[in-house]
Amino acid sequence: GQKVVLITGCSSGIGMAIAVRLARDENKRYYVIATMRDLKRKDKLVEAAGDAYGRTLSLLTLDVCSDESVKQCVDSVKDRHIDILINNAGVGLVGPIEALSLDDMKQVFETNFFGVVRMLKEVMPDMKRRRSGHILVISSVLGLHGVAFNDIYSASKFATEGLCEGVAIQLLKFNVTVSMIEPGPVNTEFEMKLLTDVSKKEFAGADAETLDHFRNCYLPTQVNLFQGLGQTPEEIAKCTQKVIESPRPPFRNLTNPLYTPIVALKYADETRSLSVHTFYHMLYNLGGVMNVSVRIMKFLSGGWLRRRTISPI
Ligand code: NAD
């Protein structure tokens, strides 16, 4: 029969693309419950879903930061029956940590980490009882390696990866599968907004030298990586569907093959120095140079490293 899929954060970006792709499945294998904080923001999704809306796609309100909202939403699903839970809602935060407020940092964890915890607490017990289910998390390559000036976001994704590694073991006993989707850069409006907001922000609290690194090394590298290697939300949706339909869904799933070598550096050198030094050079020595990081990523993924290391996927 049809599988019930509940997705968080569907008003834009990757969540919206996954909702539309699954709801428009030719064979109507999915009944999608697309959730968002504020249903006033439903128009783009409804338009993209076309005639799937009202048939294989329905909408519900869900704020992953509210216990009440999560419970109300799941309670309003027929028999509380969810076959596939896709934790997508997330927020970003960039900048030198000296210049970021603890409140902003906590908000990132509240959404990216505790948001997933809330969903798990509400959905997992039913899946265990039914002895079936698939839980996915839209994590990030930044859940696998750190990048300067993305420290808090990266930490929130590492935390989620750690959480799910443990949960995956426990749930295997109940025939429930857990999969992490780890995209590299994805060109969503959110990302562009983040970068333009950042160029206006003052970042009081950070010294001039750090701010110079942030503005003149980090930001140009980021822009180049997004322009040179960025994927579309639709590509992430396609990967996610592939994982859902896999007979044995892997735990970790990179979506961008160009990131395989840079992630594999961690596994190639257990001291992690290789990773730290590679990112250091990409940031400080090459950051300002147009597209060099992009060329390094492409070189590595075509070259020796891919042949010598085991794919982390
Ligand atoms: P996006 O901003 O378009 O999507 C995030 C969605 O989450 C938005 O619709 C937002 O309204 C929603 N959201 C935020 N807080 C929420 C809350 N408390 N409750 C419910 N919904 C909430 O950006 P996106 O790029 O589509 O991000 C989706 C996921 O993909 C995030 O978890 C993000 O960390 C991850 N990701 C993004 C990229 C990228 O480069 N864009 C790369 C790797 C991973």
Residues whose N, C-alpha, C, O or C-beta is under 5 A from the ligand:
A	BS01	NAD	G9 C10 S11 S12 G13 I14 G15 M36 R37 L62 D63 V64 C65 N88 A89 G90 V91 T111 I138 S139 S140 P183 G184 P185 V186 T188 F190 E191
